[in-house]
Amino acid sequence: MENSSIGVSSPKSGLLRSTGFGMFLLGAALALGFVVGTREVSRALVDMRKNPNVRVKGTAERDVRAASGSWRGSITSRGPTLEEAYAALTAASERAREFVVERGFTASDIRLSAVASTATYVRDARGTETTEIESWRMTRSIRVDSANVLGIEALSLAATDLVGEGLEVESSAPNYVLADIDSLKKGLLEEATRNGYERAHILASGGGGAVGPLASVSQGVFQIVPRSSVEVSDYGEYDTSSIEKTIKAVVTLEYEMAR
């Protein structure tokens, strides 16, 4: 009986072949990566030679508090006749004025607007308005302006307490503004420009160069936002809803590289 032999590959020889092929792939990948990386570095060097300038953004921000605030409300009265509606509005306006003074404001802080009146007409059985006046509605606004911004905030919250006294009053959200914005803006732009120069110096020195003359500069957005706000806008913003604010300035600078 003839003996037949069957060839069997040993695990070690298969592992060697597999490892050898893997090493080949690894070497090829490393070589390709080196070629691509070299190409990118060469391109960057060419770009630097074409335009050796360094372009950076400088930023600056400062926390500030509003210098003054204002609150506006409206007072409404109604009556069957023009005289009665006006008398009711006069009494309500005087009570609103007293209410404001009781909270630490002076008479000079308060402004009352002119009176606006509207007639309501009787409707017939079909719901059509007639020429007969049923009642009158009168409204005027009250405004308080003061450097006491915390007092303004408290007044805006307490004003609707007058409703409990029978007055028809509406309270608007207060506004808070800064003083001498132009001066603040100039200071922030100076800080942002200095910050941009420092960034340009870091970039240049990191590449073995030095910052040369300023080639161009442009002002970016100037924003006044609520304190601790993380909102980012491409347009200028001036928040008037908060007492505590943050001013932010951005400039774009381009420097020549020193030769």
The 8 nearest C-alpha neighbors of each residue, nearest first, counted from 0:
[[1, 2, 3, 4, 5, 6, 7, 8],
 [0, 2, 3, 4, 5, 6, 7, 8],
 [1, 3, 0, 4, 5, 6, 7, 8],
 [4, 2, 1, 5, 0, 6, 7, 8],
 [3, 5, 6, 2, 7, 1, 0, 8],
 [4, 6, 7, 3, 2, 8, 9, 1],
 [7, 5, 4, 8, 9, 3, 10, 12],
 [6, 8, 9, 5, 10, 4, 12, 13],
 [9, 7, 10, 6, 12, 13, 11, 5],
 [8, 10, 11, 12, 7, 13, 14, 6],
 [11, 9, 13, 12, 14, 8, 15, 7],
 [12, 10, 14, 9, 13, 15, 8, 16],
 [11, 13, 15, 14, 9, 10, 16, 8],
 [14, 12, 16, 10, 15, 11, 17, 9],
 [13, 15, 17, 11, 12, 16, 18, 10],
 [16, 14, 18, 12, 13, 17, 19, 11],
 [15, 17, 19, 13, 14, 18, 20, 12],
 [18, 16, 14, 20, 15, 19, 13, 21],
 [19, 17, 21, 15, 20, 16, 14, 22],
 [18, 20, 16, 22, 21, 17, 15, 23],
 [19, 21, 23, 17, 22, 18, 16, 24],
 [22, 20, 18, 24, 23, 19, 25, 17],
 [21, 23, 25, 19, 24, 20, 26, 18],
 [22, 24, 20, 26, 21, 25, 27, 19],
 [25, 23, 27, 21, 22, 26, 28, 20],
 [26, 24, 22, 28, 27, 23, 21, 29],
 [25, 27, 29, 23, 24, 28, 22, 30],
 [26, 28, 24, 30, 25, 29, 31, 23],
 [29, 27, 31, 25, 30, 26, 32, 24],
 [30, 28, 32, 26, 31, 27, 33, 25],
 [29, 31, 27, 33, 28, 32, 26, 34],
 [30, 32, 28, 34, 33, 29, 27, 35],
 [33, 31, 29, 35, 34, 30, 36, 28],
 [32, 34, 36, 30, 31, 35, 37, 29],
 [33, 35, 31, 37, 32, 36, 38, 30],
 [34, 36, 38, 32, 37, 33, 31, 39],
 [37, 35, 33, 39, 38, 34, 32, 40],
 [36, 38, 34, 40, 35, 39, 33, 41],
 [37, 39, 35, 41, 36, 40, 34, 42],
 [40, 38, 42, 36, 41, 37, 43, 35],
 [39, 41, 43, 37, 42, 38, 44, 36],
 [42, 40, 38, 44, 39, 43, 37, 45],
 [41, 43, 39, 45, 40, 44, 38, 46],
 [44, 42, 46, 40, 45, 41, 47, 39],
 [45, 43, 47, 41, 46, 42, 40, 48],
 [44, 46, 42, 48, 43, 47, 41, 49],
 [47, 45, 49, 43, 48, 44, 50, 42],
 [48, 46, 51, 44, 50, 49, 45, 43],
 [47, 49, 45, 46, 51, 50, 44, 43],
 [48, 50, 46, 47, 45, 51, 44, 52],
 [51, 49, 47, 52, 48, 46, 53, 45],
 [50, 52, 47, 48, 256, 49, 255, 53],
 [53, 51, 255, 254, 256, 50, 253, 54],
 [52, 54, 254, 253, 255, 199, 55, 51],
 [55, 53, 253, 252, 254, 52, 56, 199],
 [56, 54, 252, 251, 195, 199, 253, 57],
 [55, 57, 251, 195, 250, 252, 58, 249],
 [195, 56, 58, 191, 194, 250, 192, 249],
 [59, 57, 191, 249, 248, 194, 250, 56],
 [58, 60, 191, 248, 190, 247, 187, 249],
 [61, 59, 247, 246, 248, 245, 187, 62],
 [60, 62, 246, 245, 63, 247, 59, 187],
 [63, 61, 245, 244, 246, 60, 226, 64],
 [64, 62, 244, 245, 243, 61, 65, 246],
 [65, 63, 243, 242, 244, 66, 62, 177],
 [64, 66, 177, 242, 176, 67, 175, 243],
 [67, 65, 177, 178, 146, 176, 64, 68],
 [68, 66, 146, 145, 65, 148, 176, 175],
 [69, 67, 175, 148, 174, 145, 144, 146],
 [68, 70, 144, 174, 143, 173, 145, 151],
 [71, 69, 173, 143, 142, 155, 151, 174],
 [70, 72, 142, 171, 141, 143, 170, 69],
 [71, 73, 170, 141, 169, 140, 171, 142],
 [72, 74, 140, 169, 168, 139, 141, 75],
 [75, 73, 168, 139, 138, 167, 140, 169],
 [74, 76, 138, 167, 137, 168, 88, 73],
 [77, 75, 88, 137, 87, 84, 136, 138],
 [78, 76, 136, 84, 135, 137, 75, 134],
 [77, 79, 84, 83, 135, 80, 134, 136],
 [80, 78, 134, 135, 133, 83, 81, 84],
 [81, 79, 83, 78, 82, 134, 135, 84],
 [80, 82, 84, 83, 135, 85, 78, 79],
 [81, 83, 85, 80, 84, 86, 78, 79],
 [82, 84, 86, 78, 80, 85, 81, 87],
 [85, 83, 78, 77, 87, 81, 86, 82],
 [84, 86, 88, 82, 87, 83, 89, 81],
 [85, 87, 83, 89, 88, 84, 82, 90],
 [86, 88, 84, 90, 85, 89, 76, 91],
 [89, 87, 91, 85, 76, 90, 86, 92],
 [90, 88, 86, 92, 87, 91, 85, 93],
 [89, 91, 93, 87, 88, 92, 94, 86],
 [90, 92, 88, 94, 93, 89, 95, 87],
 [93, 91, 95, 89, 94, 90, 88, 96],
 [92, 94, 96, 90, 95, 91, 89, 97],
 [93, 95, 97, 91, 96, 92, 98, 90],
 [96, 94, 98, 92, 93, 97, 91, 99],
 [95, 97, 93, 99, 98, 94, 92, 100],
 [98, 96, 94, 100, 99, 95, 101, 93],
 [97, 99, 95, 101, 96, 100, 94, 102],
 [98, 100, 96, 102, 101, 97, 104, 95],
 [101, 99, 104, 97, 102, 103, 98, 105],
 [100, 102, 98, 99, 103, 97, 104, 96],
 [103, 101, 100, 99, 104, 98, 154, 150],
 [104, 102, 100, 101, 105, 99, 150, 147],
 [103, 105, 100, 102, 99, 108, 106, 101],
 [106, 104, 107, 108, 100, 103, 109, 99],
 [105, 107, 108, 109, 104, 100, 96, 110],
 [106, 108, 105, 109, 110, 104, 143, 144],
 [109, 107, 144, 143, 105, 106, 145, 104],
 [110, 108, 143, 107, 106, 142, 111, 144],
 [111, 109, 142, 141, 143, 112, 108, 107],
 [110, 112, 141, 140, 142, 109, 113, 139],
 [113, 111, 140, 139, 141, 114, 110, 142],
 [112, 114, 139, 115, 111, 140, 138, 141],
 [115, 113, 139, 138, 112, 116, 137, 140],
 [114, 116, 138, 137, 139, 113, 117, 136],
 [117, 115, 137, 136, 138, 114, 118, 135],
 [116, 118, 136, 135, 137, 119, 115, 138],
 [119, 117, 135, 134, 136, 120, 132, 116],
 [118, 120, 134, 133, 132, 135, 117, 121],
 [121, 119, 132, 133, 131, 128, 129, 118],
 [120, 122, 133, 131, 129, 128, 132, 123],
 [123, 121, 128, 127, 126, 129, 120, 124],
 [122, 124, 126, 125, 127, 128, 121, 129],
 [125, 123, 126, 122, 127, 128, 121, 129],
 [124, 126, 123, 127, 122, 128, 129, 121],
 [127, 125, 122, 123, 124, 128, 121, 129],
 [126, 128, 122, 123, 125, 129, 124, 121],
 [129, 127, 122, 121, 120, 123, 126, 130],
 [128, 130, 131, 122, 121, 120, 127, 123],
 [131, 129, 132, 120, 128, 121, 122, 133],
 [130, 132, 129, 121, 120, 133, 128, 122],
 [133, 131, 120, 134, 119, 121, 130, 118],
 [132, 134, 120, 121, 119, 131, 79, 135],
 [135, 133, 79, 119, 78, 132, 80, 118],
 [134, 136, 118, 78, 77, 117, 81, 79],
 [135, 137, 77, 117, 116, 76, 118, 84],
 [138, 136, 116, 76, 115, 75, 77, 117],
 [139, 137, 75, 115, 74, 114, 116, 76],
 [138, 140, 114, 74, 112, 73, 113, 115],
 [141, 139, 73, 112, 72, 111, 74, 142],
 [140, 142, 111, 72, 110, 71, 73, 112],
 [141, 143, 71, 110, 70, 109, 72, 111],
 [142, 144, 109, 70, 108, 69, 110, 71],
 [145, 143, 69, 108, 68, 142, 70, 109],
 [146, 144, 147, 67, 68, 108, 69, 143],
 [145, 147, 67, 148, 66, 68, 144, 151],
 [148, 146, 145, 150, 149, 151, 67, 68],
 [147, 149, 151, 68, 150, 146, 67, 152],
 [148, 150, 152, 151, 147, 153, 242, 68],
 [149, 151, 153, 147, 148, 152, 154, 102],
 [152, 150, 148, 154, 149, 153, 155, 68],
 [151, 153, 149, 155, 150, 154, 148, 156],
 [154, 152, 150, 156, 151, 155, 157, 149],
 [155, 153, 151, 157, 156, 152, 158, 150],
 [154, 156, 152, 153, 158, 157, 151, 170],
 [155, 157, 153, 154, 158, 152, 159, 170],
 [158, 156, 154, 160, 159, 155, 153, 161],
 [159, 157, 160, 155, 154, 156, 161, 170],
 [158, 160, 161, 162, 157, 168, 170, 169],
 [161, 159, 162, 158, 163, 157, 164, 156],
 [160, 162, 164, 159, 163, 166, 158, 165],
 [163, 161, 166, 165, 160, 164, 159, 167],
 [162, 164, 161, 165, 160, 166, 159, 167],
 [165, 163, 161, 162, 166, 160, 167, 159],
 [164, 166, 162, 163, 167, 161, 168, 91],
 [167, 165, 162, 161, 164, 168, 91, 163],
 [166, 168, 75, 162, 74, 165, 76, 169],
 [167, 169, 74, 73, 166, 162, 159, 75],
 [170, 168, 73, 72, 159, 171, 74, 167],
 [169, 171, 72, 158, 155, 159, 71, 168],
 [172, 170, 71, 72, 173, 169, 70, 155],
 [171, 173, 155, 174, 170, 70, 71, 240],
 [174, 172, 70, 69, 171, 155, 152, 240],
 [175, 173, 239, 69, 240, 68, 70, 176],
 [174, 176, 68, 239, 65, 67, 242, 240],
 [177, 175, 65, 67, 239, 66, 68, 174],
 [178, 176, 65, 66, 180, 179, 67, 175],
 [177, 179, 180, 66, 176, 65, 67, 181],
 [180, 178, 181, 182, 183, 177, 184, 66],
 [181, 179, 183, 182, 178, 184, 177, 185],
 [180, 182, 184, 179, 183, 185, 178, 186],
 [181, 183, 185, 184, 180, 179, 186, 187],
 [184, 182, 180, 186, 181, 185, 187, 179],
 [183, 185, 181, 187, 182, 186, 180, 188],
 [186, 184, 188, 182, 187, 183, 189, 181],
 [185, 187, 189, 183, 184, 188, 190, 182],
 [188, 186, 190, 184, 189, 185, 59, 248],
 [189, 187, 191, 185, 190, 186, 192, 184],
 [188, 190, 192, 186, 187, 191, 185, 193],
 [191, 189, 187, 193, 188, 192, 59, 194],
 [190, 192, 58, 59, 57, 194, 188, 193],
 [193, 191, 195, 189, 194, 190, 57, 188],
 [192, 194, 190, 196, 195, 191, 189, 197],
 [195, 193, 191, 57, 197, 192, 196, 190],
 [57, 196, 194, 192, 198, 197, 193, 56],
 [195, 197, 199, 193, 198, 194, 200, 192],
 [198, 196, 200, 194, 195, 199, 201, 193],
 [199, 197, 195, 201, 200, 196, 202, 194],
 [198, 200, 196, 202, 197, 201, 203, 55],
 [201, 199, 197, 203, 198, 202, 210, 204],
 [200, 202, 198, 204, 199, 203, 205, 197],
 [203, 201, 199, 205, 200, 204, 198, 206],
 [202, 204, 208, 200, 209, 206, 205, 201],
 [205, 203, 207, 208, 206, 201, 202, 209],
 [204, 206, 202, 203, 207, 201, 208, 200],
 [207, 205, 204, 203, 208, 202, 209, 201],
 [206, 208, 204, 205, 203, 209, 202, 201],
 [209, 207, 203, 204, 206, 256, 257, 210],
 [208, 210, 203, 257, 204, 256, 211, 200],
 [211, 209, 256, 257, 200, 203, 255, 254],
 [210, 212, 257, 256, 255, 254, 209, 213],
 [213, 211, 255, 254, 214, 210, 256, 257],
 [212, 214, 254, 215, 253, 255, 211, 252],
 [213, 215, 254, 253, 255, 212, 216, 252],
 [216, 214, 253, 213, 252, 217, 254, 251],
 [215, 217, 252, 251, 253, 218, 250, 214],
 [218, 216, 251, 250, 219, 252, 215, 249],
 [217, 219, 250, 251, 249, 220, 216, 188],
 [218, 220, 249, 250, 217, 221, 251, 248],
 [221, 219, 235, 234, 249, 222, 248, 233],
 [222, 220, 248, 235, 247, 219, 249, 236],
 [221, 223, 236, 247, 235, 246, 237, 224],
 [222, 224, 246, 237, 238, 245, 236, 247],
 [223, 225, 238, 245, 244, 222, 237, 228],
 [226, 224, 244, 228, 241, 245, 243, 227],
 [225, 227, 244, 245, 228, 243, 224, 62],
 [228, 226, 225, 229, 245, 244, 224, 243],
 [227, 229, 225, 226, 230, 224, 245, 231],
 [230, 228, 231, 227, 224, 226, 225, 232],
 [231, 229, 228, 232, 224, 227, 225, 222],
 [232, 230, 229, 233, 228, 234, 222, 224],
 [233, 231, 234, 230, 235, 236, 220, 222],
 [234, 232, 220, 235, 231, 219, 236, 221],
 [235, 233, 232, 220, 236, 221, 222, 219],
 [234, 236, 222, 221, 220, 237, 233, 232],
 [235, 237, 222, 223, 234, 238, 224, 221],
 [238, 236, 223, 222, 239, 224, 235, 221],
 [237, 239, 224, 223, 240, 236, 225, 241],
 [240, 238, 175, 174, 241, 176, 237, 242],
 [239, 241, 174, 238, 175, 173, 242, 172],
 [242, 240, 243, 225, 239, 175, 244, 238],
 [241, 243, 65, 64, 175, 244, 240, 148],
 [244, 242, 64, 226, 241, 63, 225, 65],
 [243, 245, 226, 225, 63, 224, 62, 64],
 [244, 246, 62, 226, 224, 61, 223, 63],
 [245, 247, 223, 61, 60, 222, 62, 224],
 [248, 246, 60, 222, 221, 59, 223, 245],
 [247, 249, 221, 59, 58, 187, 188, 60],
 [250, 248, 58, 219, 57, 220, 191, 218],
 [249, 251, 218, 219, 57, 56, 217, 191],
 [250, 252, 56, 217, 216, 55, 57, 218],
 [253, 251, 216, 55, 54, 215, 56, 250],
 [252, 254, 54, 215, 214, 53, 213, 216],
 [255, 253, 213, 214, 53, 52, 212, 211],
 [254, 256, 52, 211, 212, 214, 213, 257],
 [255, 257, 211, 210, 52, 209, 51, 258],
 [258, 256, 211, 209, 210, 255, 208, 212],
 [257, 256, 211, 209, 208, 255, 210, 51]]
